[in-house]
């Protein structure tokens, strides 16, 4: 009887709300129980290459709270022996779907971009920040690009030459005025 009450309490604490995400072509759909456990931005070279982006925002879920709702047969896997991790992706469109690590067998990481709705966690953490690329956008001010609606850009910083005393020499030189030449 005690075990039954614990099981009932455990299932009642689970969220009845589910959030779904899908790959680009729609062949694979994933579901997680709301809210996700945590979220972060992954700046590692492996995630950067797997996603083709400066970094990849992920949500982490307990494996028992995540499931493939559609398209299990369309999922391909890549096992990386050096990192002891497995990346799953859609075999039709190539969308990254799951990231699993041997050292965290009860967790599964899912790219945040697969979900159109809220997942219950904002990515406030940064993993492998030391691998941040110098070309990655870091929140600098953006302004609209004239003539191109919907496009913004980051203005380059002004390049000022270092001042030398020799550069100031021109200020002390006297230049004959044009008027002086005409009068002669």
C-alpha positions in Angstrom: 0.0 0.0 0.0 2.8 2.3 0.8 4.4 1.7 -2.6 1.1 2.5 -4.4 0.8 5.9 -2.6 4.3 6.8 -3.5 3.7 5.9 -7.2 0.4 7.9 -7.2 2.1 10.9 -5.6 5.0 10.7 -8.1 2.6 10.5 -11.1 0.5 13.4 -9.8 3.6 15.5 -9.5 4.5 15.0 -13.2 3.2 17.7 -15.5 0.2 16.9 -17.5 1.4 19.5 -20.0 3.5 18.4 -22.8 5.5 20.5 -25.3 6.3 19.3 -28.7 9.0 20.1 -31.2 9.8 18.9 -34.7 12.5 18.7 -37.3 12.5 21.0 -40.4 10.7 18.6 -42.7 8.2 17.4 -40.0 9.1 13.7 -40.3 10.2 13.5 -36.6 8.3 15.0 -33.7 9.5 15.0 -30.1 7.6 15.6 -26.9 8.8 16.6 -23.4 7.0 17.1 -20.2 6.8 20.8 -19.2 8.9 22.3 -17.8 12.3 21.2 -19.2 15.0 20.5 -16.5 17.4 23.2 -17.6 18.6 25.2 -20.7 21.9 26.5 -21.9 24.0 27.7 -24.9 26.7 25.3 -26.0 29.7 26.9 -27.6 31.7 23.7 -28.1 33.3 23.0 -31.4 31.3 19.7 -31.7 28.0 21.4 -31.3 29.0 24.3 -33.5 29.8 21.9 -36.3 26.8 19.7 -35.7 24.5 22.7 -36.0 26.5 24.8 -38.4 26.1 27.8 -36.1 28.2 29.9 -33.7 26.5 28.0 -30.7 23.6 25.8 -30.1 20.9 26.5 -27.4 19.8 23.2 -25.8 17.2 22.1 -23.2 17.9 19.2 -21.0 15.3 16.7 -19.9 15.2 13.5 -17.9 15.1 10.7 -20.4 11.8 9.4 -18.9 10.2 12.9 -19.6 11.1 12.9 -23.3 9.8 10.8 -26.1 9.6 10.5 -29.9 6.0 11.1 -30.8 6.4 10.5 -34.6 9.1 9.3 -37.0 11.2 7.0 -34.9 12.4 5.2 -38.2 13.5 8.6 -39.6 16.1 9.1 -36.9 19.8 8.5 -37.7 22.5 8.4 -35.1 26.2 9.4 -35.0 28.3 8.0 -32.2 31.4 9.9 -31.3 33.8 7.6 -29.5 36.2 10.4 -28.4 33.5 12.3 -26.5 31.4 9.2 -25.7 28.3 10.9 -26.9 25.6 10.2 -29.5 23.9 12.8 -31.7 20.7 11.9 -33.4 19.3 13.7 -36.5 16.5 13.4 -39.0 17.6 11.2 -41.9 15.4 13.2 -44.3 16.4 16.8 -43.6 19.4 16.6 -41.3 18.0 18.5 -38.4 19.8 17.8 -35.1 17.4 16.1 -32.7 19.0 14.6 -29.6 22.4 14.8 -27.9 23.1 12.0 -25.4 26.2 11.5 -23.2 27.5 8.3 -21.7 28.3 10.1 -18.4 24.7 11.3 -18.1 22.6 8.2 -19.0 19.4 9.6 -17.5 19.4 12.9 -19.3 18.8 13.8 -23.0 19.6 17.2 -24.6 17.4 18.6 -27.3 18.1 21.7 -29.5 15.8 24.5 -28.2 15.1 25.6 -31.8 12.9 22.5 -32.4 10.2 23.9 -30.1 8.0 26.8 -31.2 6.4 27.2 -27.8 7.9 27.7 -24.4 9.8 24.9 -22.7 9.7 26.3 -19.2 13.4 27.2 -19.1 15.4 30.1 -20.6 19.0 29.3 -21.7 20.9 31.3 -19.1 24.0 29.2 -18.9 26.9 29.0 -21.3 28.9 25.8 -21.8 32.4 25.8 -23.3 32.4 29.6 -23.4 36.2 29.5 -23.8 35.5 28.2 -27.3 33.4 31.2 -28.2 34.4 32.3 -31.7 35.5 35.9 -32.4 33.0 36.1 -35.2 30.0 35.2 -33.0 27.4 37.9 -32.2 27.7 38.9 -28.6 24.9 41.4 -28.2 26.4 44.6 -29.6 24.0 47.3 -30.8 22.4 46.5 -34.2 20.9 49.1 -36.6 18.7 48.7 -39.6 20.5 48.3 -42.9 19.3 51.1 -45.3 17.5 49.7 -48.3 17.2 46.2 -46.9 14.0 45.8 -44.8 14.3 43.2 -42.1 18.1 43.2 -42.0 20.1 44.7 -39.2 23.9 45.0 -38.9 26.6 45.8 -36.4 28.4 49.0 -37.4 32.2 48.5 -37.4 34.2 50.2 -34.7 36.0 53.3 -36.0 39.6 52.8 -36.7 41.6 55.6 -35.2 45.3 55.8 -35.9 47.6 56.2 -33.0 48.8 59.8 -32.8 52.5 60.4 -33.1 54.2 63.7 -32.6 55.3 63.5 -36.2 51.6 63.4 -37.3 51.0 66.7 -35.5 53.7 68.4 -37.5 51.3 69.5 -40.2 49.5 71.7 -37.8 52.6 73.9 -37.4 53.3 74.3 -41.1 52.2 77.4 -42.8 50.4 76.8 -46.1 50.2 79.8 -48.5 46.6 80.7 -49.1 45.0 80.6 -52.5 44.1 84.3 -52.1 47.7 85.2 -51.6 48.6 83.7 -55.0 45.8 85.5 -56.8 46.8 88.9 -55.4 50.4 88.7 -56.6 
